[in-house]
Amino acid sequence: MSDPLSLAGTAVGITSLGIQVCQGLISYLRAVRGRKEEIRDGVREIEKVVSLLYSLNNTLPKVRLRNGTTSLQTSIKHCYAKLEELQKLLDELNESRFSNKAVIRAISYPFQQENLSTIRESLRSILSDLDLIISVISLDSNASVHDAINDISRDLKDHATTHQDYLSDLQIQMHRNSVQFQSLQTAISGTLSDIQEQLHQTQLRVQDLDQRIDGKLTIVEAGTRSIEANTQVTAAKLEQIAQALEFQSALISSMVKLLWMFDMPILIV
């Protein structure tokens, strides 16, 4: 099982660095002249990453992973490394921006086209890491719910032979809790699937920016509003995941109390 304190510290660290880098990128992009629509889209994509980082900061400390810890840590480290690369690039761009030889060129869009492409590639990589992190959390949450159901069922069956008088009531309660656990699993899976779809759509929009650089696409205002709306929906869904995980813990606690009521040994999960 992963260390909650370690995950909490990691979430705070990556969120802090990510917000710092994204704020710097936004300031840099707003200083570049030309192609205002594309610059504005780039700012919105960065704001999308910031929103996901905030959501990750709120959700990750509440996760109790048993499996997939290595892949999760690898993705987080890779994401952190990409943010550090962006910070280094941003520092270099800011230095060149104020040098005597590059004062004019640094704020002109054509001379920044390669830098903007590098920024987009890094953002695309960060979004991919966030998608993998969410996938690991989803798989482990599903496995945890499934194992909890199996453990409770096995515990009740072991005690059935010596507690015949209570068997009927316990089976009814087991069925109710199984239904609740399965509903919780479905809700978590559905919510995380929606988030993954939104991340996929965001990645597609980042790819569209490459085509807009070549002048092949036009900016649609309704599309940019959709990105902003998706940010709010994503944050809300991640909050639902946190609430669902808290509900899962409360439900397991209630079943433990039920077993105490029947004066039965408790199987520690």
C-alpha positions as CSV (number, residue, x, y, z in Angstrom):
1,M,0.0,0.0,0.0
2,S,1.3,3.4,-0.8
3,D,2.2,5.9,1.9
4,P,-0.6,8.5,2.2
5,L,1.8,11.1,3.5
6,S,4.1,10.5,0.6
7,L,1.3,10.8,-1.9
8,A,0.0,13.9,-0.2
9,G,3.5,15.5,-0.3
10,T,3.9,14.5,-4.0
11,A,0.5,16.0,-4.9
12,V,1.4,19.3,-3.2
13,G,4.9,19.4,-4.8
14,I,3.7,18.7,-8.4
15,T,0.8,21.1,-8.0
16,S,3.0,23.9,-6.7
17,L,5.5,23.5,-9.5
18,G,2.8,23.0,-12.1
19,I,1.0,26.2,-11.1
20,Q,4.2,28.2,-11.0
21,V,5.3,27.0,-14.5
22,C,1.8,27.5,-16.0
23,Q,1.6,31.0,-14.6
24,G,4.9,31.8,-16.1
25,L,3.9,30.3,-19.5
26,I,0.7,32.4,-19.4
27,S,2.7,35.6,-18.8
28,Y,5.1,34.6,-21.6
29,L,2.4,33.8,-24.1
30,R,0.5,37.0,-23.4
31,A,3.7,39.0,-24.2
32,V,4.1,37.4,-27.6
33,R,2.8,39.5,-30.5
34,G,0.8,38.2,-33.4
35,R,-1.7,35.3,-33.9
36,K,-3.8,36.4,-30.9
37,E,-6.3,33.6,-31.4
38,E,-3.7,30.9,-31.1
39,I,-2.0,32.5,-28.2
40,R,-5.3,32.8,-26.4
41,D,-6.0,29.1,-27.1
42,G,-2.6,28.2,-25.7
43,V,-3.4,30.1,-22.5
44,R,-6.7,28.2,-22.2
45,E,-4.9,24.9,-22.6
46,I,-2.4,25.8,-19.8
47,E,-5.3,26.9,-17.6
48,K,-6.8,23.4,-18.2
49,V,-3.7,21.8,-16.9
50,V,-3.7,24.0,-13.9
51,S,-7.3,23.0,-13.1
52,L,-6.4,19.3,-13.4
53,L,-3.4,19.8,-11.1
54,Y,-5.7,21.4,-8.5
55,S,-8.1,18.5,-8.7
56,L,-5.2,16.0,-8.5
57,N,-3.9,17.8,-5.4
58,N,-7.4,17.3,-3.7
59,T,-7.8,13.7,-4.8
60,L,-4.4,12.0,-4.6
61,P,-3.9,12.4,-0.8
62,K,-7.2,10.5,-0.2
63,V,-6.2,7.5,-2.4
64,R,-5.0,4.3,-0.6
65,L,-3.3,2.3,-3.4
66,R,-2.4,-1.3,-3.0
67,N,-1.5,-2.1,-6.6
68,G,0.0,0.1,-9.4
69,T,2.1,2.2,-7.0
70,T,5.2,1.9,-9.2
71,S,3.5,2.9,-12.4
72,L,1.7,5.8,-10.6
73,Q,5.0,7.1,-9.1
74,T,6.7,6.7,-12.5
75,S,4.0,8.8,-14.2
76,I,4.1,11.4,-11.4
77,K,7.9,11.6,-11.7
78,H,7.8,11.9,-15.5
79,C,5.1,14.6,-15.2
80,Y,7.3,16.5,-12.6
81,A,10.3,16.2,-14.9
82,K,8.4,17.7,-17.8
83,L,7.3,20.6,-15.6
84,E,10.9,21.2,-14.7
85,E,11.9,21.1,-18.4
86,L,9.2,23.7,-19.1
87,Q,10.4,25.8,-16.2
88,K,14.0,25.7,-17.6
89,L,12.7,26.6,-21.1
90,L,10.7,29.4,-19.6
91,D,13.7,30.8,-17.8
92,E,15.8,30.7,-21.0
93,L,13.0,32.4,-23.0
94,N,12.7,35.1,-20.4
95,E,16.4,35.7,-20.4
96,S,16.5,36.0,-24.2
97,R,13.5,38.2,-24.2
98,F,15.3,40.9,-22.3
99,S,18.7,40.6,-24.0
100,N,19.9,43.5,-26.2
101,K,20.0,41.5,-29.4
102,A,16.6,39.8,-29.0
103,V,14.3,42.4,-27.5
104,I,12.3,42.8,-30.7
105,R,12.4,39.2,-31.9
106,A,11.5,37.7,-28.6
107,I,8.0,39.2,-28.6
108,S,7.4,38.5,-32.3
109,Y,5.3,35.4,-33.0
110,P,7.2,34.0,-36.0
111,F,10.4,33.9,-34.0
112,Q,8.7,32.1,-31.1
113,Q,6.9,29.5,-33.3
114,E,9.5,26.7,-32.5
115,N,9.3,27.5,-28.8
116,L,5.5,27.4,-28.8
117,S,5.7,24.0,-30.5
118,T,8.0,22.7,-27.8
119,I,5.6,24.0,-25.1
120,R,2.6,22.3,-26.8
121,E,4.6,19.0,-26.9
122,S,5.4,19.2,-23.2
123,L,1.8,20.0,-22.4
124,R,0.7,17.0,-24.4
125,S,3.1,14.8,-22.5
126,I,1.8,16.1,-19.1
127,L,-1.8,15.5,-20.2
128,S,-0.8,11.9,-21.1
129,D,0.8,11.4,-17.6
130,L,-2.3,12.7,-15.9
131,D,-4.5,10.3,-18.0
132,L,-2.3,7.4,-16.8
133,I,-2.4,8.5,-13.2
134,I,-6.2,8.6,-13.3
135,S,-6.3,5.1,-15.0
136,V,-4.2,3.6,-12.2
137,I,-6.4,5.1,-9.5
138,S,-9.5,3.8,-11.4
139,L,-8.2,0.3,-11.7
140,D,-7.0,0.1,-8.1
141,S,-10.3,1.5,-6.8
142,N,-12.3,-1.1,-8.7
143,A,-10.0,-3.9,-7.4
144,S,-10.4,-2.6,-3.8
145,V,-14.2,-2.6,-4.0
146,H,-14.2,-6.1,-5.5
147,D,-11.8,-7.4,-2.9
148,A,-13.8,-5.9,-0.1
149,I,-17.0,-7.6,-1.3
150,N,-15.2,-10.9,-1.6
151,D,-13.7,-10.6,1.9
152,I,-17.0,-9.8,3.5
153,S,-18.7,-12.6,1.7
154,R,-16.0,-15.1,2.7
155,D,-16.1,-13.9,6.3
156,L,-19.9,-14.3,6.5
157,K,-19.7,-17.8,5.0
158,D,-17.1,-18.9,7.5
159,H,-19.3,-18.0,10.4
160,A,-22.6,-19.3,8.9
161,T,-22.1,-22.9,10.3
162,T,-21.9,-21.6,13.9
163,H,-24.4,-18.8,13.7
164,Q,-27.4,-20.4,12.0
165,D,-29.9,-18.1,13.8
166,Y,-28.3,-15.0,12.3
167,L,-27.5,-16.4,8.9
168,S,-30.6,-15.1,7.2
169,D,-30.3,-11.6,8.4
170,L,-26.6,-11.5,7.6
171,Q,-27.2,-12.7,4.1
172,I,-29.7,-10.0,3.5
173,Q,-27.3,-7.4,4.8
174,M,-24.5,-8.8,2.7
175,H,-26.7,-8.5,-0.4
176,R,-27.6,-4.9,0.4
177,N,-24.0,-4.0,1.0
178,S,-22.9,-5.8,-2.2
179,V,-25.4,-3.8,-4.2
180,Q,-24.1,-0.6,-2.6
181,F,-20.5,-1.5,-3.3
182,Q,-21.3,-2.4,-6.9
183,S,-23.2,0.9,-7.3
184,L,-20.2,2.7,-5.9
185,Q,-17.9,0.9,-8.3
186,T,-20.0,1.8,-11.2
187,A,-20.2,5.4,-10.2
188,I,-16.4,5.6,-9.8
189,S,-15.8,3.9,-13.1
190,G,-18.2,6.1,-14.9
191,T,-16.8,9.3,-13.5
192,L,-13.2,8.3,-14.3
193,S,-14.2,7.3,-17.8
194,D,-15.8,10.7,-18.3
195,I,-12.6,12.3,-17.1
196,Q,-10.4,10.2,-19.4
197,E,-12.6,11.2,-22.3
198,Q,-12.2,14.9,-21.5
199,L,-8.5,14.4,-21.3
200,H,-8.6,12.8,-24.7
201,Q,-10.6,15.7,-26.1
202,T,-8.1,18.1,-24.6
203,Q,-5.2,16.3,-26.3
204,L,-7.0,16.5,-29.6
205,R,-7.4,20.2,-29.1
206,V,-3.7,20.6,-28.4
207,Q,-3.0,18.7,-31.7
208,D,-5.3,21.1,-33.5
209,L,-3.1,24.0,-32.4
210,D,-0.3,22.6,-34.7
211,Q,-2.6,22.9,-37.7
212,R,-3.7,26.4,-36.6
213,I,0.0,27.5,-36.6
214,D,0.0,26.6,-40.4
215,G,-3.1,28.6,-40.9
216,K,-5.2,25.6,-41.8
217,L,-7.9,26.0,-39.2
218,T,-10.0,28.9,-37.9
219,I,-10.8,29.6,-34.2
220,V,-14.4,28.7,-33.2
221,E,-15.5,30.6,-30.1
222,A,-17.9,27.8,-29.1
223,G,-15.0,25.4,-29.0
224,T,-13.1,27.5,-26.5
225,R,-16.1,27.9,-24.3
226,S,-16.4,24.1,-24.3
227,I,-12.8,23.8,-23.0
228,E,-13.7,26.1,-20.1
229,A,-16.9,24.2,-19.4
230,N,-15.0,20.9,-19.4
231,T,-12.6,22.3,-16.8
232,Q,-15.4,22.9,-14.4
233,V,-17.0,19.5,-15.1
234,T,-13.6,17.7,-14.6
235,A,-13.1,19.4,-11.2
236,A,-16.6,18.5,-10.2
237,K,-16.2,14.8,-11.2
238,L,-13.0,14.4,-9.4
239,E,-14.7,15.8,-6.3
240,Q,-17.3,13.2,-6.8
241,I,-14.6,10.5,-6.8
242,A,-13.3,11.9,-3.4
243,Q,-16.8,11.8,-2.0
244,A,-17.3,8.2,-3.3
245,L,-14.1,7.0,-1.7
246,E,-15.1,8.5,1.6
247,F,-18.5,6.8,1.3
248,Q,-16.7,3.5,0.6
249,S,-14.7,3.8,3.9
250,A,-17.9,4.7,5.8
251,L,-19.7,1.7,4.3
252,I,-17.0,-0.7,5.3
253,S,-17.0,0.7,8.8
254,S,-20.7,0.2,9.2
255,M,-20.3,-3.5,8.2
256,V,-17.6,-3.9,10.8
257,K,-20.0,-2.5,13.4
258,L,-22.6,-5.0,12.2
259,L,-20.3,-7.9,12.8
260,W,-19.6,-6.6,16.3
261,M,-23.3,-6.5,17.0
262,F,-23.5,-10.2,16.3
263,D,-20.5,-10.9,18.5
264,M,-18.6,-12.4,15.6
265,P,-14.8,-12.3,14.9
266,I,-13.8,-9.6,12.5
267,L,-11.7,-10.3,9.5
268,I,-9.3,-7.4,9.2
269,V,-9.1,-6.2,5.5
